[in-house]
Amino acid sequence: MRVPVSWLYDYIDLDLSPEELADVLTIGGLEVDAVERPTTGARGLKVVEILSFAPVPKADKLSLVNAFDGEREWEIVCGAKNFSVGDRVPAALPGSTLPGGFEIGTKKLMGVTSNGMLASARELGVGEDHSGIWLLGDDAPVGADVTDWLDLEEAVLDIDLTPDRGYGASIWGLARDLHALTGADLKVPQLAGNPGGNATVEVSLADGTGVRRWDGRGIEGVTIAASPPAVQKRLNLAGMRPISNVVDATNYAMLETGFPVHAYDRALLSGGLVVRNAEPGEVLTTLDGVERILDAEDVVIADESGAIGLAGVMGGDATEINEGTTDLYVEVAAWDPVKVLRTGRRHHLYTEAKSRFERTVNTEWLPQGATRVADLITEWAGGTVVGGHDLEPIPDMPTPIRLRPARVRSLIGMDISADRQVELLESLGCTTEGEGEDERLVVPPPYRPDMRIEADLTEEVARLFGYDNIEPRVPSTGRSGRRSPEDLAALDIRRALAGGGWTEVLQYPFIADEDLVALGLDDEDPRRRTIKLVNPLSKEESVLRTTLLPGLLATVRRNVNRQNTDLALFETGHVFVPPGDGHVALDGGPSGVELPAEPDHVALIACGAFEAGRHDSDARPVEFADVMGAVELIRRTVVAHDLRVERTHEMPFHPGRAARVFFGDTEVGVVGELHPRVCKAFEVPERTVAAELRLDVIVDGGANLPTAVMPSPLPGLRFDVAVLVDVAVDHATVRDVVASAAGERLSSIDLFDVFTGEQLGEGKKSLAFSLLLDDPETQLTDTEEAAAIERIAEAVEAMGGQLRR
């Protein structure tokens, strides 16, 4: 929001420099990005009256203008064509200076002497319009110094508005805020409401369109011309191009009151107006000249000919104000913020009106905004207000907010009495009920629809009390401030993986439903139950993720497309599980709605070469064991129970090349090679391997401390056994049977060979284990070894296998 300081001071009695004013607003929460003086440096410019003009010989585009400055006549060469005899315009005569220090002198053009130049608005620094000379109007005093007459030294504040402070997009809203911040006298007028009578146009509002209030005024007998120069200057400084007195009045009133306005040429309307949803495929040419195909969710203003405006965003060119307009219908309405936001995004339109409506426009004072624009139109363009109507299908119902002064004090950290808190809120225009320190009821003023809950009141109290007056204190939390054991364990895991050669990445938590289809998940898979975003950034980011794999696969695809094919990546982060899916949901918000659970996961993905080639060996492609090694690294980092796996055939992994992972008896996730269809769908290399584990389960209670084991002083007893079983039998099952049968003296057991061959028989495999028996009290002998082997043989036979002798 660009705010000329003189305009703001019309409505607040302050005597601060622009820089001091910027400090007050910034400390009050309305950040001023810059204090600009775009016209600084304009000196010696005069208001001149054009007496005559004629073409310059041998120059089709140049005219020789004879201009009078009240004392003498000047011949000035000009390339513009938008003026006539009798017009009054700014002239930079010899010896004058334009903004930027550009000095004007006498110059010969096409054999003709030009005594300075006639200036456009852009050349004076008051706007961007360079299409012609700035026409100052019949009231401009000939011979006056333009800098003094129009106050071209004026400062402009460039204010960066946050989405919740829509009131800051109006001069009146800023004046009210300055009144609360400084105590200065407020001069915002209280205007009359709708006059009633004949509004000249019938209006109907369809259900479901989100229009909250509509104020319409009929104005007859206007004359279209240029608006006063001071008005044009203010609009230019505020970033809006002056067009005509009527259009400028609508823009001026919007900037002043915060209520966007649209004026229709009544002669161009076909019958009455109706607010409705657009027909699918309906076409509307907007004021920017673009033909737009409308969506069924767009809300439009229409007459009998069809849509003539996009509600809250931009009007149509069919009813645009033009030089022949004499009768108007002026509309000031309040629209549903969400509908306006979505319509603007759908059509890639950003307008001043849209920016205000999407921040919510209050309805209670809307008729005052309509009265203000009607007053400006009749003042600048003549005419008479012949009547109006005020429709309010969705009235604003202010809801009192509970204020607990003690709670406010605890949050701000300052001893602000209840009466002082109420005094600060009432300076904004709030009304309050109640007495004492326990509780008050506060009703926000109409121009502050952003104040909805007690936290908003607390923020306003802190802001008006002065952030710079709040003493910094270290909060007392009742604990040491260390990170939780779970956080520390998760940090240890990230560090261990990074130290093991895995690169950490960070993804957005949004995916598309199609990503889960591409993973091959069936309809019954819990991961297919997603939480849809109300206002997604794009179709590809429309739901909250239930798995980390789509984001990692997209990262792999981006890297591979850029010829970075050797990857080992990991990510830790939340996934989002709808309530009722077996996870513990978060506590409900103020409305009591149950929120989704957000369990932490860790996922890994790798492709290409896991070990780079050397002069004496080729690069080694990544394989299942590399990811299993990372999982084992995670287990060792938190000192969890032994790693155990079970074969699985679930998507998105390759059947027979994936395993469910257990730390002891606790299931923690899945590891495996991705299914070829998944690799193809995500455009990643074949034989890509991945894992996804429940990090919150792994770090529950924090990392365990490793237990020191005193080695036996006596030599251990080492021996090998080979077990013949069916190929369908999982090696982990065989390992558990062998370990249990070996007895309490077993110190370690490792699978070191898997063999299949014709000599074993069809459907058979041999699993070879290396065992170590230890006893710190007794030297073990061949007798103990033979007994252990015999027990193992019996246990293996009981499970349907046999020991190979």
N, C-alpha and C positions, 0 to 999 in steps of 0.2 A: 504494500500500500504506500503510494507516494502522497505526501501530505504537505501542501504549501502552508507555511507557518501562519501567514496572515489570515488564511481561511479558518484555521483552527482557533485563532485568537478572536474571531468574530463571536465565538460561543463560550469562551472561558476567559475570565479576567485575570490574566497572568502577565507578569513583566519579567520574563526570563529570556535570556539569549537562546538562539536555536540550539547551541551546544548544551546549555544547562537544561533546556527542555528535553533534549535527547537523553541526557543522563537520568532525569526523573522517570521517563517512560521505560527506559531499559531496566532500571532498578525495580520498577513496578511490574516487570514481566513482559513488556512489549518491546522487544529488542529493536533498537534503531541501528540499522546496518551502516548508514552514512548520513551526513548532513551535507547536502549539495547546494551549490549556488550556480545553476546552469547558465544564467544570464550575466554573471559577473564579467565586467570588462566592457560592457556596452556604454559608450560615452559619445555625447554630441549628436545623437540621432534626433531628428525633428519630425513632427507630424506635418505632412504637406498635402495640399489639395491638387489633384490632377486637373489642369486647365485644358490641355489638348494633347494629342499624340498623333504621330504619323510614321509610316514605315521609313526605315533607314534605307537610302538608295543602295542597290546591289546586295541587300541582306533581307532574305525572306522572313527570317525569324526575329528580327530586331525592330524595335520601335524607338523613336525619339520622343520622349515625354517632356512636356512643358509643365513644371510643378511649381507651386507657390507655397512659401514657408511662412507667410504672414508679413514678410518684409521685402522679399525679392523673389524673382522667378529664376528657376534653374532648368537647364536642359540636361536630361539624364537618359542614357541609353538603357533599354530594358528588354529582356527576352521573354518575359511573361505576357500572357494574353488575357488574364482574368479580371482586368480592371476596366473602368469606364470614366468618362469625363465627370468630374464632381466627386469621385471617390477620394477618401482620405486614407493615406498609407504612410508607413514609416520610411524615412529616407536617411541613408547614411551619406551626408554631404561631405565635401572635402574637409579634412581635419578631424573627422569623427573616427571612432574606434569600435569595431565589432568584438563580441566575446572571443577570447583567445588572444587578444592584443593585435588583431588584424587592423592596420590603419588604412583609412580610405583617402584617396586623393583624386586628382583629375587624370583621366585616361582617354586616349584616342582610339576609337573603334570604327573600322570601315570608313576612315576619313572624317568621322564626326567626334567632337569632344563630348565626353560624358563626365558631368560634375557629380561624381559619387555614384550611388546605386539605390534602387528601391529594394527593400528587404522583405524576405519571407519570414515566417515564424521560426523556422529552423535556424536561419542566419542570426536571429536575435537570441537563440538558445532557449526559447520557451516551448519548443515542441519539435516534432519530426516532419511536419508538413512542409514540403519544398515544391509543391505543385504550382504555386503562384505567389504573387505578392500578398502580404497580410493586409486584408481590408479591415480598417479600424472602425468603420461605421460613421454615420453622419454626426454623431455627438462628439467625435474626437476634436479637440481644440487645435486649430491650425497654428503652427509655430511652437506648440508645446514641446518640451523635452520629453521624449518617449520614455527614457529611463525613470524620470521623476513621476510622470503621469501614470505609468503602469507599474511603478515600483519594481523595476527589473532587477533590483538587488536582492529580491526575496529569496529566503532559504527554503529548501524542500527537505523534509524528513523521509527517508526510505526505511519503512518499518517492515520487519520480517514477522509475519503473523503465523502463529501456530494454529493447527486445525481447530482447537477448542475455543479460540478467542475471536469468533466471528464479529463481535461488536467492534473490534479494532479496524474493521473494513469500512468505517464510516466516520465522518468528522464529528457527528453528534456523539457517537459511542466513545470516541477518544476524549472528547470534552468531558463527558460524564466520568470517565476513569480519572482524568486529571483533577476533577473536583474532589474525588475520593482520596487521591494521592496527596494533594496539596492543600485542600480546604478552600481553594479559590472559588469565587462566585461563578455559578453556572448561568449561562445566558441562552440555553436551548429553549425555544418557544414551545408552548403548549398550543397545538393547533386544533381546529374544529374537526369533527368527524365527517362522515359522508353526508352530503346535503339532502339526499333522497330525491324524489321527483323522477323526471323522465331522463334516464341515462342514455336514451336514443338507440341502444342496441340490447336485444334480448340475449341473455346468457343462461345456459344450462350446464350443470356439472355432473358428469356421469360418475357412478359409484366405482370405487377401485382405482381412481386416478391419483389419489394422494393429494389433491388440492385441499389445503386447510382453510384458506380464506381468500376471497376475491373481492376487490374494491374497484368498481368501474366508474369513470366520469365521462360525461359527454361535454365536449367543448366545441363551440361553433364560432365562425367568423375570424379565424386566425389568419395571419399573413406571414408566409415563410420568407425569412431573410436571415442575415447573419446575426448571431448573438452579440451582445456588447463585448468590446475588446477585453475588458477586465475578466469577463467570464471565459472568453477564449483562452486568455493567459492562464487562468487557474486550471482549466481542463487540460491544456497542454502540459503544464507542470505536473499534473496528476497522472500523465501518461495516456490521455485520451484525446483523439483528434476532433477538433470542432467541426461540425457539419452544417447545422442550421439552428435557428433559435429554438424550434420545437425539440429536435433531437438532442441538442445541447442541454435543454431543460431536463429531459429525462435522465441523461447521464449525470448532470449536476446534482439533481435530487437524489439519485442513487448513491453518489459519493458522499453526500451530506447526511442522508438519513439511514443508509444501509439497506433500503428497500429497492430492489431492481424494478424498473418501470418499462412498459412497452406501450408505444402509441401506434394506433392504426389510423390510416386514412379511411374515414368512414365511407367515402364514396366508392372505395374499392372493395368493400365488404359485400358478400352475397348473402343477405339475410342475417340471421342472428349467429351468435358464437356458441360452440359447444366444446367442452373439454372432455376428451375421450382417449382411449387407447388407439394407437395407429392400426390400420389394417395391414396385415403382412404384405410387403411389397409395395405399399403406398409410397408415392414419390413427393418430395418437398424440396423446392429450391430455397435455400436459406439466404440470409442477407449478404453472406460472403460470395454469393453467386454459384455455389456448389449444389448440384442436384444430388439429393441424398435418398437412398432407398431405406425406408423405415422398417423398424422391427415391431412386432406385436407388443413388446413391452414398453415401447416409447409412448409417452403421454404427449398429445398434441392439442393445440387450439385449432379448431376447424370452423369453417362456415359451410354454406351449401355447395361450394365448389370443391371442398376437400381440405386437407391440412394446410394451415397458413402459418404455423409456428411450432417449434419444438419447445414444449413447456419448460420454463426455467433455464433454457440453454441459449436459444437464438431464434429470432423471428424469421418470417419468410419474406421474400422480396415482393410477393404479389400485393401486399397491403402497405408497402413502405411509404413513409412520408416523402413527398416530392415538392417541387416548386409550385405546383398548382393546388396543393392541399389547402382546404379551407375549414373543413369540419373534422374533428378528431373523436376517437374513442380511446381513452387512456386507461390501461389496466395495471394495477398493482396487486400482486397475488403472493401467496406463500405456498410453496410446493414441498412435496416429500423429499427430504435430502438424499435418501438412498436412490430413489428413482432418477433424480437429476444427475447424481454422480454417475450412475450406470449409463444413462443416455449419453452424457458427454463423452465418456470413455468409448462407448460403442461407436460413436461417430467422430472420434478424435477431435473433439471441439473443446477449447478452453476459452471461456468468456468471463467477463467481470460478473455477470449475473450468476453464472454457474458457481463461481468461487464463493459467492455469498449464500446461495441456496443450499449448497452441500454442507455449509457450516450451521445451518438452521436459522431461518428468519422468524422472528417472533410475530405473532398475529395480533396481539392486543393493541399495539400502536401502529399497525399497518395503515389504518385510515388517515393517520397524521402524515405518513409518507405520501399518500395519494393527494392529500390537501396541499402539501408542499409543492409537488410537481405541478398541480393545477395552478397554484399561485404563480409559479415561475413562468409557465407557458403564457398565461394571460398578461403578465407583466412584460415579457419580452416579445410576444407575438400578437398581442391583442386578443380579442375574442372574449367569449363569455361562457362560464360554466352553466350549462342548462339543466343539469341533474346528475344523479348517480344512484348506484345500488351497491349494497354491501352484503355479500353471501358468505356464510361461515359454516360449512358442513362439518368441519372437525375443529371445534373450539379448543383453545388452549386452556387447560385446567391446572392452574398452579398448585403444586403439592407442597405443603409445608415440610421442611427438612428439620430433623431433630438436631439440635446443637448441644453438645455436652461440654461446657467450658473447661472442666477438668481434663477431659480427653484432649481438647485442643492444646492446653498447656503442656500436657505430657508429650505430645507429638512435636510441638515447636521448641520446647525446652526453655520457655520463658514464662515468667509469672505475670500473665496478662489477665486482669480481672474479667469477670463475666460482663460487667457493664461496659468495659472498654472494648471487648470483642463485639458486643452488640452495636456500640457506637461506630466502629469501623465498618460493620456490615451495613448499617443504615446509611452510611455516607455513600454507598453504592446505589441506594434506592430500595434496599431490602426492608420489609416490614417484619416486626418481631412480636411475639407474644410470650408472656411469662416473666417471672422475676426470680431472683436468687441465683445461687451457684449451681443448682442441680441440673436443670435442663431448660432450654428455650426452643420455641418453634420459630423457624425463619422461612419467609416466603421471598424468593429472589425477585428482582425487578423483571419486567417483561423483556428487556433488551439483553438479559443474561440467561438464555436457555441452556448454557453449558453448566450452570450450577444445579446439580441434581441430587448429590448425596453429601453426607457430613464431611467427607474428605475435601470436597470442593469448598465448603465453608472454611475449613481449616486452612486451605491454601490461600483463600482471600484474606483471612485474618493475618497470616504471615506476610503476605505481599503488601498489605496496607500498613501493617505495623512497621515494615521495612526490613528486607532481608539483611541489609547492612547493620541493622540494630540487634540482630539475633546473635547472641554470644556463642562462639564455637565451644562445644563440649564433647568429650569422649563418651559415647553412650555406655551405660552399664548393662551388660547382657547376662550377668550371673554366671558366666563361664569364661574360660581362659581365652577364647577367641581362636583356638586351634581348629584346623579343618577336621571334619569327622573322620573316624577310622575308615569308613567306606570311601570317602573322597581320596584319602591318602593311598589306599590300596589301588584305586582306579588310576591315580597318578603314577604309582609304581609300575602298573601294567603298561601304560602308555610309554613310559621311559624304557621299559624292558624291550618292548616291540621296536621302538625307534633304535635302540642299541643293537637289536638283532637284524637290522637292515631293512625294516619296514618303514615306509613313509606315511605319516599321518596326513589325512585330508579332512576338510570340513565342508559339509554339504548343507544346502537349505533343507528344512524338514518337510518340504512339499514335493509331492509326486503326482502322477496322473493315475487314474484307475486303470488305464491301458497298460501301465507298467506292470501291474500285478497280473494282468492277463498274459503279458509277454513272458512273465516268469513261469507260466504254465500252471498257476494255482487254480484249483477247481472252485466251484461256487461255494462249497461248504468249508473251504479253508478259512480259519478265523482271520487271516491276514487280508481277506477280501472285504471284511467289514471295516470300512474307512469312515473317517470324519470329514465331511465336505466343508470347504471354506465358503463362507457367505459371499466374500468378495475376492475371488482368486486373482492373482496377477496375470495368469494365463491358463489355458486349458491344460498345459503340461505341468502346472503347479496348482491343481485344483483340490487336492485332498492332502491330509496329514499322513505321513508315512507310517506304515505298520511294520516295515522292515528296512534295514539300511542298504540292502543290496542294489535297488534301482539307482540310487545316487552314486554308488561305487562303480556300477557298470557304465553309467553315463560318463564318469571321469575316465575310465579305461578307454571308452570309445573316443573321447576327445583327444587323449594322448596318442592312441594308435593312429588316428587320422592325421596327426602331426609327426608321424614316424618315430614316436617314442614308444617302442613295443615291449621293452623289458620293464615290467612293473611289479612292485610288491607294495600294496597299499593297505592301510587300515583306518578305521574311523570308530570313534566312540560317541554315543549320543542317544537322545530319547527316541523312542517310537511311541505312537499314540494308539491306545486301545480303548474302544468305546466302552462305556459302563456295561457291566453284565457279562464280560468275557472272561471272568475268572481272575482278573487282576484287582488289586485294591485301588479303588478310584480315589481321586483327590477330594478334599472337602468341598462342598458346594459354595458358590459365591453368595453375594447379597440376596439373590433371588432364590437360593436354595437348590439350584440346579446341580445335579451330580455331574462332576467334570470327568473327563477321560483319565485313565491311568497313563503314566508316562514312564514305563520301565526303561532302564538303561541297557543298551546292547553294545557289543563290540563286534565288528565285522572285518574280515580280511579278504583280499582278492589279489591274485597274482597271475601273470601270464608272461610268455616269452622266456627269456633265459633267466634262471635264478642265480646261476654262477657264470660270470663272464668268461669268454674264451681266453686262453693264454697261448704262448708260443708252442707249448708242448701238449696242449689239450684243447678240445673244442668246448664251446659254451655248453652248459648243461641246462636243458629245458626244465621249467618248473614242473613239479609233480605233487601228487597227493601228500607225500611224506613231508614236503616243505611246509605246507600249511599245518599238518599235524605237529610238526616241530614247533611252530609258533604257538599252537594250543598248549603243548607241553611247557613251553616257556611261560605262558600265562599261569599254568597250574603251579609251577615251581615258584613263581614270583609271590603268590599268595599262600604258598605252602599248603595247598589243598590235598585232599585224599588222592590216591593213585588214579591215574587216567585209565578209563575203560571205554571201549567202543562197542557198538552194535550195528550191524549192517542195516541200511535203510534204502528204500526205493522211492522216497518222496521227492517231489519237485521243489525247487528248480534244479535238482541234482541228477546226474547220470545214474540210471539203475545199476546197482552192483559196484559203483565207484563212489559211494558216499557212506557215511557212518554217523550215527548219533553218538554224542560224546557225553560221558559221565565222569564226574570227579567223585570217586567213591560210589555211593548210591544216588547221588544228586545229578539229574540230567541238566546239562548246561547249554546244549546246542547241537548244531549239525555241521559237519565238514565234508567236503567232497568236490568232485569235478562237475562243473556245470553241464547241464543237458545240452546237446548240440543245438536243439531248437531254440533254447534260451540264448546261446551264443550268437546264433544267426539273427534272432529278433533284436538283440541289442548291438549287433555289428561289432562283436569283440572276437578275438582269436579263438579258434578251437582249442580244446584242452585247457581252458581257463579254470582255475581252481579257486574255491572260496570257502568261507566259514562264517557263520553268524552264531554268536553265543550270548547268553543272558548275563550281561556284566553285573547287573544288580544282584543276581543270585551268587555269582562268583565272589563278589566283594562283601557279601552280607556279613557283618560283624568285623570287617577289616581283614587285613592280612594276618595269617598265623605266624608265630615265631618258629623258626626251624628248631627241631629237637636234636641236641648233640648226642651222638651214639658212640660210646666207647668201644673201640675195636677189640676183638677178642685177642688175648695174648697168645692163644694157641692157634696153630694153623687150621684153616677151615678145610672142609671136605668138598671138593668140586667133582661133579660128574654130569654126564649128559644122558637124556632120554629122548627117544623118538617115538611119537604116538601116531598110529595109523587110524584115521577116521574118515567118515564120508566128507566129500568136498563141501557139502552144505553146512557142516558144523563150523561155527565161528571159533576162531582161534582163542578169543578171550574166554570162552566157555571151557575149552580144553585147559587153558592156563590155570583157571581157577580150580579145576578138578585136580590137576597135578600139584599145585601149590598146597591145597588142603591135605592131600594124601602125604606130602613130604614131611609134614609134622611141624611142631613148634620150633624146631631148630633151623628151619629154612630162613636164610638171610637174604637171598635174592634169587629171582628166576627171570630168565630172558629168553624170548623166542629168537633163535638165530638162523633158522632155515625152514623153508616151506618147499616141499618137493612133490611133484606129480609125475607119473610116468606109467607106461604100459605094464611094467613089472609089478606095480602096486595093485593093479586091477582097475577096472572101469569105475569111475565115480569115487575114487579114493585119493587121499593126500596124506603126506607125512609131515608132521610138525615136530621140529627138533628144539628142545629146550635145554638151556644150561642152568644148573642149579648149584647153589652154594649153601652148605650146612655149617653152622657155627655153634660152639658151646664154649663159653669162657671158662668153665669149671673143669671140663673133661676133654681129653684129646680123643677125637672121633677116629674110628677105624673102619676097615672094610666091612665089618659086621653091621655097623649102623647104616652104611651105604646100601648094602644088600637088603636090609630090612626096609629102608625107604623105597627102594626100587620095587620091592615086592608089593608094598602098600599101593604104590602108584599103579602098578599093573592091575591089581584088583579093582581100583577105582575106575581106571580107564575101561576095563571090560564091563563094569557095571553101567557105563554110559554108552555102550555099544561099540567101543573101539578096541584096540589092542596095542600092546607095547611091542615095538620092533626090537628083537634081541640081537 
